[in-house]
Amino acid sequence: MIVAVERVHIEAYIGVHRREHLRRQPLVISVELQVAAASTDELGSTFDYCKVESIARELAEQPRALIETFAQELAWRCLAEGAKGARIVVEKPEALENGMAKVVVEVRQPDLNS
């Protein structure tokens, strides 16, 4: 099953240029998680998609240089919370003077049976 969270807007201290260190910048985050099918109609039997936003906001509080490392850390944190795979898209609308930067990270939990 896929759980998706799309176009979450957050502000983060992120960038390699000096001008980027002085203020928060917008990021737009979309996440697709592979999760086990829900076994009941209870939230505890599936991945709570609200966790994606809270993890992203927590990561945004830690200054970092690259959106690539932000996306990778978000993916690993989602796997640690129980997802079997993650596709993370992080867009940085103000990265370029006339455009935006975007990174896509995909991670899968290793197949323990192979």
Secondary structure, DSSP 8 states (H G I E B T S, - for coil): -EEEEEEEEEEE-B-SSGGGGGS-EEEEEEEEEE----SSSSGGGS--THHHHHHHHHHHTS-BS-HHHHHHHHHHHHHHTT-SEEEEEEEEEEEETTEEEEEEEEEE---TT-
